[in-house]
């Protein structure tokens, strides 16, 4: 039963025994046949020292097949959709003479009709992004009054214009006619926001007024909670909550159904400067981004359901505007004065990590306002250097853009990584 010794004896050419022995060549051959073959002449498998033959059946390598499949899909996606990259410069620059260097004003709005409304000094112009035609809508007579806020209605049929001297007007852009003047404020109106047929305005008189533009008496509710000028207003996408920022460094969250009682949902006091820049997240309904002024310089991300700050990033610069990327999980901030960095810059941040993706900026003075095109690709920055700069920073959209990060399983089984910008 010592197979090693038997194999050596059977295969060795060196004589291992006496030549006079009866173990001659014929006997040895017979012994080999009896030990290695069965009665039908087939070899015993136990004596096959070269190993078992390879199976003819195709082996199943699940992980390798998945990797090859995902790699093929990724290669196809790469051919169809090129990598996005941060633009090195502006797509377009428009002169904006007499654009006021006023941090608190909101003088620019891009409607769903693809028309940009911008206030320049005492005048308000409309720029058609399709044919680049420019039309002057209005001009204020008198040196002490001018437009301080401009906001398109959701259907882009009506333009709301707030003024330095507390006027609030509704304009029919198609006919270039004044539809209506709304009353209630006693100070400049630097912030306005639409929510369906409700127009909300915030003023230096510290009040917030909801106007129902369908009613003869438009004043639906008036709130006086802020201790200083209301310089930021934004309704959530669903229209159930309003965010208001004030010059006293406070941020309020209001529920639409309870605004008539002046009862706020949350009063947030984490900022150390005026809260003008506000933006609701387009893919998380209860998430709000807010930006503080020069003494604060922080972007804060809020869970408005619980009233807690879930992220905070110090930009070290005055924050004049915030815009969410609707195609990828990113947010863009526009900056003004700074003593250290990001002065007059646009900064792109990845959400929710809030790591900086990159920065842009050729403004020679601080950025006053930001607004976004209807398709969510282009962002316009209005600067105190009297220029409007167009940046294709949010596009183009890619397949599955709602989730730009690769799942753990894909990362484990393939070479795919998240798209670099």
JOLIN-V984308 format. One record per residue. N is the residue number from 1. RES is the residue in one small letter. PHI is phi in degrees with one decimal (* if undefined). OMEGA is omega in radians with two decimals (NA if undefined). Layout:
# JOLIN-V984308
N/RES/PHI/OMEGA ; N/RES/PHI/OMEGA
This chain:
# JOLIN-V984308
1/x/*/3.09 ; 2/x/-84.6/-2.99 ; 3/x/-66.8/3.12 ; 4/x/-61.2/3.14 ; 5/x/-66.2/3.14 ; 6/x/-62.7/3.13 ; 7/x/-63.0/3.12 ; 8/x/-64.0/-3.13 ; 9/x/-65.0/-3.07 ; 10/x/-79.8/-3.03 ; 11/x/-109.1/-3.10 ; 12/x/-71.5/3.10 ; 13/x/-88.0/3.13 ; 14/x/-81.2/-3.14 ; 15/x/-59.9/3.14 ; 16/x/-110.9/-3.08 ; 17/x/-151.0/-3.10 ; 18/x/-67.0/-3.12 ; 19/x/-67.2/3.12 ; 20/x/-81.8/-3.12 ; 21/x/-69.6/3.11 ; 22/x/-77.0/-3.13 ; 23/x/-80.0/3.13 ; 24/x/-84.2/-3.06 ; 25/x/-61.7/-3.14 ; 26/x/-64.1/3.14 ; 27/x/-66.5/-3.13 ; 28/x/-64.7/3.11 ; 29/x/-65.0/3.13 ; 30/x/-65.2/3.14 ; 31/x/-64.1/3.10 ; 32/x/-61.5/-3.13 ; 33/x/-64.0/-3.12 ; 34/x/-69.2/-3.11 ; 35/x/-85.1/-3.05 ; 36/x/-106.8/-3.11 ; 37/x/-122.0/3.06 ; 38/x/-86.8/-3.06 ; 39/x/-66.0/3.14 ; 40/x/-100.0/3.07 ; 41/x/84.2/3.13 ; 42/x/-92.5/-3.08 ; 43/x/-70.9/3.00 ; 44/x/-67.7/-3.14 ; 45/x/-65.2/-3.12 ; 46/x/-66.4/-3.10 ; 47/x/-100.7/-3.14 ; 48/x/-83.8/-3.03 ; 49/x/-84.3/-3.11 ; 50/x/-80.4/3.13 ; 51/x/97.5/-3.11 ; 52/x/-73.7/3.13 ; 53/x/-66.6/3.11 ; 54/x/-67.9/3.13 ; 55/x/-69.3/3.12 ; 56/x/-79.7/3.13 ; 57/x/-74.5/-3.12 ; 58/x/-67.0/-3.12 ; 59/x/-71.4/3.13 ; 60/x/-104.2/3.10 ; 61/x/-116.0/-2.98 ; 62/x/-60.2/-3.08 ; 63/x/-65.2/-3.14 ; 64/x/-62.6/-3.13 ; 65/x/-65.1/3.10 ; 66/x/-63.9/3.14 ; 67/x/-63.0/3.14 ; 68/x/-65.6/-3.12 ; 69/x/-66.4/-3.13 ; 70/x/-66.3/3.11 ; 71/x/-62.3/3.12 ; 72/x/-67.1/3.11 ; 73/x/-64.0/-3.12 ; 74/x/-63.9/3.12 ; 75/x/-63.8/3.11 ; 76/x/-66.2/3.12 ; 77/x/-62.0/-3.12 ; 78/x/-64.2/3.13 ; 79/x/-72.5/-3.09 ; 80/x/-80.8/-3.06 ; 81/x/-123.3/-3.13 ; 82/x/-71.0/3.08 ; 83/x/-62.1/3.00 ; 84/x/-81.5/3.10 ; 85/x/-144.7/3.12 ; 86/x/-70.0/-3.13 ; 87/x/-64.7/3.13 ; 88/x/-77.4/-3.13 ; 89/x/-150.2/-3.13 ; 90/x/-73.4/3.02 ; 91/x/-76.1/-3.09 ; 92/x/-155.7/3.05 ; 93/x/-128.6/3.09 ; 94/x/-115.9/3.05 ; 95/x/-71.7/3.13 ; 96/x/-132.3/-3.10 ; 97/x/-63.3/3.12 ; 98/x/71.0/3.04 ; 99/x/-66.3/-2.99 ; 100/x/-78.1/3.10 ; 101/x/-85.1/-3.07 ; 102/x/-127.4/-3.11 ; 103/x/-58.7/-2.98 ; 104/x/-82.0/-3.07 ; 105/x/-80.8/3.09 ; 106/x/-129.7/-2.88 ; 107/x/-103.2/-3.05 ; 108/x/-145.9/3.11 ; 109/x/-153.9/-3.13 ; 110/x/-112.4/-3.04 ; 111/x/-86.6/3.11 ; 112/x/-67.8/3.07 ; 113/x/-85.3/3.11 ; 114/x/66.5/3.09 ; 115/x/-114.3/3.12 ; 116/x/-97.5/3.05 ; 117/x/-104.5/-3.11 ; 118/x/-143.0/3.13 ; 119/x/-93.6/3.12 ; 120/x/-123.5/-3.10 ; 121/x/64.0/-3.12 ; 122/x/-87.3/-3.05 ; 123/x/-117.5/3.08 ; 124/x/-127.9/-3.06 ; 125/x/-115.7/3.02 ; 126/x/-116.2/3.12 ; 127/x/-117.5/-3.14 ; 128/x/-86.5/-3.06 ; 129/x/-74.1/-3.13 ; 130/x/-84.1/-3.13 ; 131/x/-117.0/3.10 ; 132/x/62.0/3.10 ; 133/x/-76.7/-3.13 ; 134/x/-116.4/-3.12 ; 135/x/-135.2/3.07 ; 136/x/-85.8/-3.09 ; 137/x/-83.2/-3.06 ; 138/x/-154.9/3.04 ; 139/x/-142.0/-3.12 ; 140/x/-86.7/3.09 ; 141/x/-91.4/-3.12 ; 142/x/121.6/-3.02 ; 143/x/-80.3/-3.06 ; 144/x/-99.8/-3.08 ; 145/x/-133.8/3.10 ; 146/x/-164.7/3.12 ; 147/x/-67.4/3.12 ; 148/x/-120.2/3.04 ; 149/x/-151.7/-3.11 ; 150/x/-137.8/-3.12 ; 151/x/-147.9/3.04 ; 152/x/-75.4/2.97 ; 153/x/-70.3/-3.06 ; 154/x/-62.9/3.12 ; 155/x/-90.1/3.09 ; 156/x/61.0/3.07 ; 157/x/-93.0/-3.05 ; 158/x/-128.2/3.09 ; 159/x/-115.0/3.09 ; 160/x/-92.9/-3.11 ; 161/x/-129.2/3.05 ; 162/x/-100.0/-2.99 ; 163/x/-124.2/3.12 ; 164/x/-61.0/-3.08 ; 165/x/-97.1/2.96 ; 166/x/73.8/3.08 ; 167/x/-78.6/3.05 ; 168/x/-135.8/-3.03 ; 169/x/-122.8/3.03 ; 170/x/-115.1/-3.09 ; 171/x/-118.0/2.97 ; 172/x/-88.4/-3.01 ; 173/x/-73.3/-3.11 ; 174/x/-62.0/-3.14 ; 175/x/-98.7/-3.11 ; 176/x/56.8/-3.11 ; 177/x/-122.3/3.04 ; 178/x/-74.4/-3.12 ; 179/x/-87.0/-2.95 ; 180/x/-162.5/2.99 ; 181/x/-115.2/-3.10 ; 182/x/-108.9/-3.06 ; 183/x/-109.6/3.03 ; 184/x/140.3/-3.10 ; 185/x/-96.8/3.10 ; 186/x/-124.6/3.10 ; 187/x/-141.4/-3.07 ; 188/x/-60.9/-3.14 ; 189/x/-108.4/-3.06 ; 190/x/-102.1/-3.14 ; 191/x/-144.0/3.09 ; 192/x/-140.5/3.13 ; 193/x/-154.5/3.13 ; 194/x/-96.9/2.99 ; 195/x/-142.8/-3.04 ; 196/x/66.4/3.14 ; 197/x/-89.8/3.12 ; 198/x/-98.1/3.03 ; 199/x/-108.4/-3.12 ; 200/x/-105.0/-3.12 ; 201/x/-129.3/3.09 ; 202/x/-122.0/-2.96 ; 203/x/-133.2/3.02 ; 204/x/-67.9/3.08 ; 205/x/-77.1/3.04 ; 206/x/78.1/-3.07 ; 207/x/-107.4/3.01 ; 208/x/-119.9/-3.14 ; 209/x/-119.8/2.99 ; 210/x/-99.0/3.14 ; 211/x/-107.0/2.99 ; 212/x/-90.5/-2.99 ; 213/x/-71.2/3.10 ; 214/x/-83.2/-3.01 ; 215/x/-90.7/3.10 ; 216/x/-65.0/3.01 ; 217/x/-96.1/-2.94 ; 218/x/-73.5/-3.04 ; 219/x/-70.6/-3.12 ; 220/x/-89.7/3.11 ; 221/x/-163.1/3.12 ; 222/x/-132.8/-3.08 ; 223/x/-118.7/3.08 ; 224/x/-128.5/3.12 ; 225/x/-119.2/3.14 ; 226/x/-69.4/3.14 ; 227/x/-95.5/3.11 ; 228/x/-151.1/-3.05 ; 229/x/-57.0/3.03 ; 230/x/-86.1/-3.03 ; 231/x/-111.8/3.11 ; 232/x/-143.8/3.09 ; 233/x/-139.8/3.06 ; 234/x/-150.9/3.00 ; 235/x/-84.9/3.07 ; 236/x/-68.2/-3.12 ; 237/x/-59.2/-3.14 ; 238/x/-78.1/3.10 ; 239/x/78.3/-3.11 ; 240/x/-96.5/-3.12 ; 241/x/-140.1/3.11 ; 242/x/-121.4/3.02 ; 243/x/-107.8/3.11 ; 244/x/-130.1/3.12 ; 245/x/-114.3/-3.08 ; 246/x/-124.9/3.13 ; 247/x/-74.0/3.07 ; 248/x/-91.5/3.04 ; 249/x/78.5/-3.10 ; 250/x/-104.8/3.06 ; 251/x/-124.7/3.12 ; 252/x/-112.0/3.00 ; 253/x/-115.9/-3.08 ; 254/x/-118.7/3.00 ; 255/x/-94.1/-3.05 ; 256/x/-58.0/-3.07 ; 257/x/-74.9/-3.05 ; 258/x/-120.2/-3.07 ; 259/x/-69.6/3.14 ; 260/x/-65.9/3.13 ; 261/x/-91.2/-3.11 ; 262/x/60.8/3.13 ; 263/x/-95.1/-3.10 ; 264/x/-84.3/3.06 ; 265/x/-81.1/3.11 ; 266/x/-142.6/3.01 ; 267/x/-120.2/-2.98 ; 268/x/-112.2/-3.01 ; 269/x/-122.1/-3.07 ; 270/x/-79.0/-3.12 ; 271/x/-77.0/-3.13 ; 272/x/-111.4/3.11 ; 273/x/-154.9/-3.10 ; 274/x/-56.1/-3.13 ; 275/x/-108.0/3.13 ; 276/x/-103.6/-3.04 ; 277/x/-78.5/3.13 ; 278/x/-135.9/3.12 ; 279/x/-157.1/3.09 ; 280/x/-84.4/-3.14 ; 281/x/-67.9/-3.10 ; 282/x/-76.8/-3.11 ; 283/x/-120.3/2.98 ; 284/x/-138.7/-2.92 ; 285/x/-60.9/-3.06 ; 286/x/-96.2/-3.10 ; 287/x/-105.2/3.14 ; 288/x/-127.5/3.03 ; 289/x/-107.6/3.10 ; 290/x/-134.3/-3.13 ; 291/x/-128.2/-3.10 ; 292/x/-99.3/-3.13 ; 293/x/-76.0/-2.96 ; 294/x/-59.8/-3.10 ; 295/x/-75.4/-3.11 ; 296/x/-113.0/3.08 ; 297/x/64.2/-3.10 ; 298/x/-113.0/2.92 ; 299/x/-97.1/3.13 ; 300/x/-116.2/3.10 ; 301/x/-106.3/-3.01 ; 302/x/-114.9/2.86 ; 303/x/-92.3/-3.03 ; 304/x/-77.4/3.05 ; 305/x/-71.2/-3.11 ; 306/x/-99.4/-3.13 ; 307/x/73.1/-3.12 ; 308/x/-123.5/3.07 ; 309/x/-84.4/-3.08 ; 310/x/-100.4/3.05 ; 311/x/-162.2/-3.12 ; 312/x/-148.8/3.12 ; 313/x/-131.6/3.11 ; 314/x/-88.3/3.14 ; 315/x/-92.6/3.12 ; 316/x/63.4/3.12 ; 317/x/-153.6/3.07 ; 318/x/-60.6/-3.11 ; 319/x/-103.4/-3.05 ; 320/x/-104.4/-3.13 ; 321/x/-167.4/3.09 ; 322/x/-136.2/3.09 ; 323/x/-138.6/3.07 ; 324/x/-80.8/2.98 ; 325/x/-81.7/-3.10 ; 326/x/-80.4/-3.09 ; 327/x/-101.1/-3.14 ; 328/x/-140.8/-3.06 ; 329/x/-79.6/-3.12 ; 330/x/-147.8/3.05 ; 331/x/-139.3/-3.10 ; 332/x/-109.4/3.11 ; 333/x/-117.8/3.07 ; 334/x/-109.3/-2.96 ; 335/x/-122.8/3.09 ; 336/x/-115.6/-3.05 ; 337/x/-65.7/3.08 ; 338/x/-158.7/3.06 ; 339/x/-101.5/-3.09 ; 340/x/-129.7/-3.06 ; 341/x/-152.7/3.10 ; 342/x/65.1/-3.14 ; 343/x/-64.7/3.13 ; 344/x/60.2/-3.06 ; 345/x/-104.9/2.87 ; 346/x/-106.5/-3.12 ; 347/x/-120.4/3.13 ; 348/x/-105.9/-3.07 ; 349/x/-122.1/3.08 ; 350/x/-84.8/-3.13 ; 351/x/-107.7/0.17 ; 352/x/-95.9/-3.08 ; 353/x/-69.5/-3.11 ; 354/x/60.3/2.98 ; 355/x/-86.0/-3.08 ; 356/x/-76.1/3.07 ; 357/x/-83.2/-3.14 ; 358/x/174.2/3.14 ; 359/x/-141.3/3.12 ; 360/x/-134.3/3.01 ; 361/x/150.7/3.03 ; 362/x/-126.3/3.11 ; 363/x/-68.1/3.14 ; 364/x/-89.8/3.07 ; 365/x/-141.6/-2.97 ; 366/x/-67.8/3.07 ; 367/x/-80.4/-3.11 ; 368/x/-96.3/-3.08 ; 369/x/-142.0/2.96 ; 370/x/-126.3/2.93 ; 371/x/-150.7/-2.97 ; 372/x/-119.3/3.13 ; 373/x/-70.3/-3.12 ; 374/x/-59.5/3.14 ; 375/x/-82.9/3.07 ; 376/x/72.6/-3.12 ; 377/x/-105.5/-3.04 ; 378/x/-102.3/3.04 ; 379/x/-119.1/3.08 ; 380/x/-106.3/3.02 ; 381/x/-113.1/3.08 ; 382/x/-101.7/-3.05 ; 383/x/-111.9/3.08 ; 384/x/-69.7/3.02 ; 385/x/-81.6/3.09 ; 386/x/64.0/3.03 ; 387/x/-134.7/2.95 ; 388/x/-111.6/-3.08 ; 389/x/-118.3/-3.08 ; 390/x/-101.6/-3.10 ; 391/x/-123.9/3.05 ; 392/x/-87.4/-2.99 ; 393/x/-95.2/-3.06 ; 394/x/-102.4/-3.05 ; 395/x/-136.2/-0.02 ; 396/x/-82.7/3.08 ; 397/x/-67.7/3.11 ; 398/x/-121.1/3.12 ; 399/x/-61.7/-3.14 ; 400/x/68.6/-3.06 ; 401/x/-68.0/3.13 ; 402/x/-63.9/3.10 ; 403/x/-135.4/-3.03 ; 404/x/-82.8/-3.10 ; 405/x/-103.3/-3.10 ; 406/x/-79.6/-3.14 ; 407/x/-67.6/-3.13 ; 408/x/-61.7/-3.12 ; 409/x/-66.3/3.12 ; 410/x/-64.2/3.13 ; 411/x/-64.7/-3.13 ; 412/x/-77.3/-3.00 ; 413/x/-96.3/-3.11 ; 414/x/-140.5/3.11 ; 415/x/-92.5/-3.04 ; 416/x/-71.0/3.07 ; 417/x/-129.9/3.14 ; 418/x/-64.1/-3.08 ; 419/x/-62.9/3.08 ; 420/x/-90.4/-3.13 ; 421/x/-99.1/NA
